[in-house]
């Protein structure tokens, strides 16, 4: 192995980008009114447990419609629940009899039914849970976004960043939690938690906390037109270290010069850890190799970039 290859491998390992841990990909759908292209990147943090972020990136033809299905599932206390969601949630949504006439109700019903199944099968799926952010693009014209927990969807429209999802934090749902017999802790140096345990007020699964958690999604419909430039979906590992307004501005500037939306996914990753210039990136990589920057303590990050052409 030459010195250059060895150095690059050290960089990948130090930044959690070694090929054994992340999952990356891209794709596009041209058979609809707008071309919807996507890139995704999953980065496993070094927190001592297996990767718990799962994703879906799929195009389907169904009843003469073209569907783009995208999701990030951010698990906790194991990966069984996010893995189950990856394989089943979209199927459950599309099998709802009223999906084509009333997508919002169909999505809400499918979220509830899926959570019910997870709870009834907790002996098999384990005690853990998962947040979720899902996006369904119908014929390149309509975007339906739903979420529970703290994974987000952010849209860049006319050059401005707008959050489509709602962060379901314990403090914001304290009344509901207490009405249902639970409590919210606010300990010094920590985030608010449901019953002193979970840092989100809504999630799939979590059998032991379910009496005080909700699986009710917040749902948004966005008509896709020429004002929509791109959409980003990501788990909280990204948003905890990124101001999304600055992030989207940087990515939009990148896309105005470069045509590769897939490269933009990696630009997003570096921007989120404070790297917005090439010179900063080179310094950052050098520091990582010298192990003076503790990037290895990162949370898992799941990231989608949807480009509307």
GIQUI-V42998 format. One record per pair of residues at least 4 apart in sequence whose ideal C-beta (glycine too) atoms are under 7 Angstrom apart, sorted by sequence separation. I is the first residue (numbers start at 1). GAP is how many residues later the second one is. If there is no record, write none. Layout:
# GIQUI-V42998
i = <I I>
gap = <GAP GAP>
This chain:
# GIQUI-V42998
i = <1 2 3 4 5 6 7 8 9 10 11 32 75 79 80 81 82 83 84 85 88 89 90 91 98 99 102 103 104 105 106 107 108 109 110 111 112 113 114 115 116 117 118 121 122 138 147 170 173 174 175 176 178 193 194 206 209 224 234 236 238 243 244 245 246 247 248 249 250 251 252 254 260 263 264 265 266 267 268 271 276 277 278 279 280 281 282 283 284 285 286 1 12 13 16 17 30 61 62 94 122 156 157 168 177 178 193 198 234 239 242 258 270 271 275 287 288 12 29 75 93 137 147 177 186 193 222 255 275 287 28 29 44 59 60 75 98 99 118 154 155 170 177 185 194 206 288 28 59 74 98 135 136 145 154 184 185 191 198 28 59 60 73 154 155 184 255 275 284 96 135 154 174 184 203 254 27 42 58 152 153 185 198 202 204 270 26 73 134 153 182 183 197 201 202 26 42 56 57 73 93 96 152 171 182 201 202 251 254 56 93 96 133 170 195 202 25 40 56 132 194 24 55 132 251 24 40 55 93 131 132 150 177 195 251 92 131 133 135 147 150 194 22 23 38 53 54 131 132 133 145 147 149 194 22 131 133 145 148 22 53 69 89 92 171 247 250 22 52 92 170 273 21 52 169 170 229 52 170 177 247 89 247 17 88 250 16 52 16 51 54 173 16 50 54 85 182 242 16 21 27 29 52 56 181 182 242 169 170 180 181 241 25 36 38 54 62 133 168 169 180 241 168 32 56 84 168 238 269 31 111 177 268 232 29 63 81 107 111 268 265 29 107 265 84 103 264 81 261 80 85 89 80 261 81 85 78 80 81 82 81 77 78 150 77 149 76 77 166 75 76 149 165 76 148 149 75 148 74 148 164 73 74 164 73 240 71 72 237 71 237 71 237 238 71 237 70 235 238 235 69 148 155 234 235 234 67 68 131 148 158 234 67 147 157 234 67 146 147 157 233 131 132 146 157 232 65 66 130 146 155 156 232 65 129 130 156 74 129 130 144 145 230 231 129 155 230 74 128 129 144 145 230 153 154 230 72 142 143 229 125 127 153 228 127 142 143 163 141 142 152 141 151 161 140 151 161 224 122 151 118 119 150 118 152 161 119 115 114 154 119 156 159 154 135 156 135 115 133 36 112 36 111 33 34 111 32 33 32 33 108 107 108 107 104 104 85 81 81 72 74 72 74 70 72 53 34 45 39 39 37 41 39 40 41 39 43 41 74 72 72 70 26 70 53 55 52 53 51 53 55 46 46 46 47 45 45 45 44 43 43 42 41 40 40 38 39 38 38 36 37 36 37 15 11 14 34 35 14 34 11 11 10 16 15 16 14 7 16>
gap = <4 4 4 4 4 4 4 4 4 4 4 4 4 4 4 4 4 4 4 4 4 4 4 4 4 4 4 4 4 4 4 4 4 4 4 4 4 4 4 4 4 4 4 4 4 4 4 4 4 4 4 4 4 4 4 4 4 4 4 4 4 4 4 4 4 4 4 4 4 4 4 4 4 4 4 4 4 4 4 4 4 4 4 4 4 4 4 4 4 4 4 5 5 5 5 5 5 5 5 5 5 5 5 5 5 5 5 5 5 5 5 5 5 5 5 5 5 6 6 6 6 6 6 6 6 6 6 6 6 6 7 7 7 7 7 7 7 7 7 7 7 7 7 7 7 7 7 8 8 8 8 8 8 8 8 8 8 8 8 9 9 9 9 9 9 9 9 9 9 10 10 10 10 10 10 10 11 11 11 11 11 11 11 11 11 11 12 12 12 12 12 12 12 12 12 13 13 13 13 13 13 13 13 13 13 13 13 13 13 14 14 14 14 14 14 14 15 15 15 15 15 16 16 16 16 17 17 17 17 17 17 17 17 17 17 18 18 18 18 18 18 18 19 19 19 19 19 19 19 19 19 19 19 19 20 20 20 20 20 21 21 21 21 21 21 21 21 22 22 22 22 22 23 23 23 23 23 24 24 24 24 25 25 26 26 26 27 27 28 28 28 28 29 29 29 29 29 29 30 30 30 30 30 30 30 30 30 31 31 31 31 31 32 32 32 32 32 32 32 32 32 32 33 34 34 34 34 34 34 35 35 35 35 36 37 37 37 37 37 37 38 39 39 40 41 41 41 44 44 45 45 45 46 46 47 47 48 48 48 48 49 50 50 50 51 51 52 52 52 53 53 53 53 54 54 54 55 55 56 56 56 57 57 58 59 59 61 61 61 62 62 63 63 63 64 64 65 65 65 66 67 67 67 67 67 68 69 69 69 69 69 69 70 70 70 70 71 71 71 71 71 72 72 72 72 72 73 73 73 73 73 73 73 74 74 74 74 75 75 75 75 75 75 75 76 76 76 77 77 77 77 77 77 78 78 78 79 79 79 79 80 80 80 80 81 81 81 81 82 82 82 83 83 83 84 84 84 84 85 85 86 86 86 87 87 87 88 89 90 90 91 92 93 94 96 96 98 100 100 101 103 104 104 106 106 106 107 107 108 108 109 110 111 112 115 117 119 123 124 161 161 162 162 163 163 182 190 192 222 223 224 224 225 225 225 226 226 228 228 230 232 234 236 236 247 247 248 248 249 249 249 250 251 252 252 253 254 255 256 257 258 260 262 263 264 266 266 267 268 270 270 272 272 273 274 274 274 274 275 275 277 278 279 279 280 280 281 282 282>
